[in-house]
Amino acid sequence: MKAFHMLAAAAGTFIMGISALAAQEMTIEGAKVLLSTVPGVSDCTAPQAAPVIPDGSTVTEQGIKDAIGAFQTYMADSESYRICLDAVASDAGDSLTDQQNQAVTMVYDDNAAGVEALGADMNAQIRAYNAANPE
């Protein structure tokens, strides 16, 4: 009987350890699924897919202008989305679980990092365009 209690305690500790590990290693895909359980988040409109940034050394003038416009729209849509996520989390206050809070933070941070990376690529391609098309 004593061995059974020790085994049950070890199994419980193992399961709690796995749960903690799962919470620490939430993927962005998992965070997006969990985000859907946050009250009010359905009011937040995620931006459309990130625009394709053309090769600045070969793109036409109109092509680079279109890319800049698409990036600016994506950047504005992303900012609106993050503002909405922030407002939803603030409005929910303490009613969100730790996992829901983590999901909101992960999705917010992932979007901000994506915009930053895309902006860096856009700037690099504008520089390449300018180098390939001196006035």
ChimeraX attribute file (.defattr): number of C-alpha atoms within 10 A of each C-alpha:
attribute: neighborCount
match mode: 1-to-1
recipient: residues
	/A:1	6
	/A:2	7
	/A:3	8
	/A:4	9
	/A:5	10
	/A:6	11
	/A:7	12
	/A:8	12
	/A:9	12
	/A:10	12
	/A:11	12
	/A:12	12
	/A:13	12
	/A:14	12
	/A:15	12
	/A:16	12
	/A:17	12
	/A:18	12
	/A:19	12
	/A:20	11
	/A:21	11
	/A:22	11
	/A:23	14
	/A:24	11
	/A:25	10
	/A:26	16
	/A:27	14
	/A:28	14
	/A:29	12
	/A:30	13
	/A:31	19
	/A:32	16
	/A:33	12
	/A:34	17
	/A:35	22
	/A:36	14
	/A:37	13
	/A:38	20
	/A:39	14
	/A:40	15
	/A:41	19
	/A:42	14
	/A:43	11
	/A:44	16
	/A:45	14
	/A:46	18
	/A:47	17
	/A:48	10
	/A:49	7
	/A:50	15
	/A:51	15
	/A:52	11
	/A:53	22
	/A:54	19
	/A:55	17
	/A:56	23
	/A:57	15
	/A:58	14
	/A:59	19
	/A:60	14
	/A:61	13
	/A:62	9
	/A:63	15
	/A:64	20
	/A:65	13
	/A:66	14
	/A:67	20
	/A:68	19
	/A:69	13
	/A:70	16
	/A:71	20
	/A:72	14
	/A:73	16
	/A:74	20
	/A:75	21
	/A:76	14
	/A:77	16
	/A:78	22
	/A:79	18
	/A:80	16
	/A:81	20
	/A:82	23
	/A:83	13
	/A:84	20
	/A:85	25
	/A:86	17
	/A:87	15
	/A:88	19
	/A:89	20
	/A:90	11
	/A:91	13
	/A:92	14
	/A:93	11
	/A:94	10
	/A:95	12
	/A:96	17
	/A:97	11
	/A:98	11
	/A:99	15
	/A:100	19
	/A:101	19
	/A:102	18
	/A:103	26
	/A:104	25
	/A:105	18
	/A:106	20
	/A:107	20
	/A:108	20
	/A:109	14
	/A:110	13
	/A:111	19
	/A:112	16
	/A:113	12
	/A:114	15
	/A:115	19
	/A:116	13
	/A:117	12
	/A:118	19
	/A:119	17
	/A:120	12
	/A:121	16
	/A:122	21
	/A:123	15
	/A:124	15
	/A:125	21
	/A:126	22
	/A:127	14
	/A:128	16
	/A:129	20
	/A:130	14
	/A:131	12
	/A:132	13
	/A:133	14
	/A:134	6
	/A:135	5
